Amino acid sequence: MRTTVHTDAKTGDQYTQVFHPSGLEIRVMECKGYQTAYALFGTRYGSINTRFRLSPTDAFTEVPEGIAHFLEHKLFENEDCDVFSKFNALGAYANAFTSFDRTAYLFQASRAFDEALEILLDFVQQPYFTEQTVAKEQGIIAQEIQMYLDEPSDRLFYQMLEGLYHHHPVKIDVAGSVESIAKITPELLYRCYDVFYNLHNMVLCVAGNVTMEQVLAVADRVLKPAKPSMLESAFLPEPVEIVRSFVSRKMAVGKPMFSIGFKSKPEKGMELCRAGLVAQLMLQLLAGRSSALYQHLTAEGLVNEAFAVYPFAGDGYFTLVFEGESDNPQAVLDAILAEIEHCKTHGFDADHFSILKRASYGERVRNSNKPEPAAMNLLGAFIVGIDSPFAESRILAELTLKDVQACLCERLQADKVCLSVVEPE
Amino acid sequence: MPQFCPTVTIGSGIRYTEVIDPKFRNCSVYLQFYVPRSAETVSAYSMLKDLLSLASKAYPTQAALSLRLESLYASGVSAGISACGDYLVFSLTGNWLDDRYTLEGESITNATLDVILGCLLNPNAENGAFEEKLFRYCKQNLLDDIDCEINDKRGYALRKLAELTYAGEPSAVSLLGTKETAEQLTPESVYAVWQEMLRTADIDIVAVLPEQKPQLQVRLTEAFSGLARRPITLTFEQPSPCKEITAEAEEQMPVEQCKLCMAMKYPTVDYDVIWMLNFLLSGTTSSLFFSNVREKRSLCYYCASRNNWMKHTIVIDSGVKTEQLEEAKAAILEQIDILRAGTFTNEQMTECCLMLEHAFRTMFESPKGTASYVFTQHEAGKERSVEEILAARRAVTREQIMEAAAALQLDSVWVLRTAEPSNEQEGAE
């Protein structure tokens, strides 16, 4: 087994990466002083992976929207029992989640870790779908979808993505729609399971009160070796241009809400990690709480405490988001565009950049040794295709003002922006 | 495990507890001010959370304070309000990176404490009034928050249920207040409420630190020593009387999903028994609501219950289809009947205790959880170790749960009902 120990030069944190003979990559970080352990069994399979093939000569298969999320729900049901009851009997907390680019099954345990890990690895490797259980789940997930349809922040966000992306499935709700999940069958679930739940496409990330030896002892016993696959999950070619610059709808909200998205060039692997960090810093410099733009927006009464900025990026998409509540969203957009032009011309302040870089370091260090965020970081790095989340510390230390300035010029283009608004009924 | 130092009194009605846990990399101090929950002052407290966390005398604008905190490795000052029975809790939290992890080994503890205490005790105010510009911004935030309460449909429905369930009691008062009470606020009136809070609130402070920092207790003691304190006396347990006839109300809104909220009240019941009862209902994925209402009957995605021991009330809520409202309500009440009949399994009871044990261990994995353990102990009025709590809950019998369930009475039902099919309007340019 190929084994690598990764160390964070700043904090001394270490994690061990093992390539298990079964095909599964295993990442374990011991967190000193913590009593619990947090385990994530994840796959590179999220809501955006609706089009795939297993050989370059095959035609692409297209599956209903929301099927990754549906599959996540259904895996918790085995032929003989409900998986949750097994975890409950150990006093371990279990759950799962699906996002745009990943699905993960997890548990957190403070005792009987080995037994809980065995249950996790076992149930994810044993799919069981029938017409009856699929029909039952359609009712539950339909309620989940309807709950999210009433979430104005969700509608606002997806509406903004619909304004930016012509084809990329990031614009589709993670859970799909009531109509799309009605098309899901046991056969389709087995097909997606076989394709995406191949151990070569998966990772086990564990952090906390645990050792690699413990994890390997269970993995050796439970994992069923898998053959490498030629999985290709592809998207239709996405134009550089946006779909539309303005989208709105009415909902039961108290004040107009806006989400402003700038579409920019997607990245992969280490470059995605780096670009995300640069974009995060650049957005804080431009519109964070200590920025001139934020002062202007609040002084003019254009935004309130709900205002936020962040990059949103993954396989095939990279968007920079400004969101909040305002009686005049168009004026907010105009002010943002004006400030972008000002900063492109005059540049960011070097001292401000140094302060925000230090703040970013402080935020990272605080939580990096806690089981849950540590395991999530290990998973996140795997999903984007990098060996270690500690790479972020090194990248952050090396970032320069020039990098941030370049990001501003390249990623915030006035003709690649969509203003999404949810207005009160 | 964290090391809990004995709680000490550092001023009239001011408790201070220090907890040391070397696994943490940040230092946190949590200050809770317990004040009466009254319609006259809630809006002022809600505004204070912004006034005292967005600026201070030394850093008079949000930009200035943010920049200072960012220069201290993203130290944080935040404030919030929450309900605690018939009281309102104003919380101020400060946190900062432990000195061991700064890039040049510099200490930031004292500098961060200056900022935190400055926000609380030296805000941007003079001559008995908050600074006008900051005040205007915070007031608009409050008005926006009140308007936007309907954005979160689940939270809105629960708030409306509380108004119905606790009508005439302090617990019925919304934490934000109303637009009318917010509109009436002035820089002077909110300043007076701030002064009143410092003088009369019961104050509980918990610091969770990776190592001893003796200056913290000293600084806090000094900071509060200049105040002429007349703290209120707290009585957390104030049971809400159950209505003779179940109160029912509803509201219509253009939503996809209905929200069904129910409140059940109980007479005096042993705290550990009612805790077990509530956990059997919705504490785990083997609980009655999850197993029977969601999984077996596919009636909902979520169905949850929470116990408010101070008001002797269990609140249940679920998101359901309009046409299944009655079926869902009946299914929920059937689960109460299962408790009354005692037809739940021993495994379900054992799992509740196992999950509780796990919950305690998880709680001590974060500074916030650790602090909340201390606050909860103080609110309960009796200090028990984790082992004592676990032993008490393991000792709860099936018969005790049946008896407690038999005493549950449906007090009120509030429904957010779908007005009509959603009518989305899209526009494009």
Interface residues (C-beta under 8 A of the other chain):
Chain A: T11 C31 K32 G33 Y34 Q35 T36 D82 F84 S85 F87 N88 A89 L90 G91 A92 Y93 A94 Q108 A109 S110 R111 K136 E137 G139 I140 I141 Q143 E144 Q146 M147 L149 D150 P152 S153 R244 S245 F246 V247 S248 R249 K250 M251 A252 V253 G254 K255 M257 G288 R289 S290 S291 A292 Y294 Q295 T298 A299 G301 N304 E305 A306 E325 H352 I355 L356 R358 A359 S360 Y361 G362 E363 V365 R366 N367 S368 N369 K370 P371 E425
Chain B: M1 D21 P22 K23 R25 N26 D50 T61 Q62 A63 S66 L67 L69 E70 S71 L72 Y73 A74 S75 L97 Y101 L103 K133 Y137 Q140 N141 D144 I146 D147 C148 E149 I150 N151 K153 M253 P254 V255 E256 Q257 T284 T285 S286 S291 R294 E295 S298 L299 C300 Y301 Y302 G319 V320 K321 E347 T350 E351 L354 M355 E357 H358 R361 T362 F364 E365 S366 S422 N423 E424 Q425 E426 G427 A428 E429
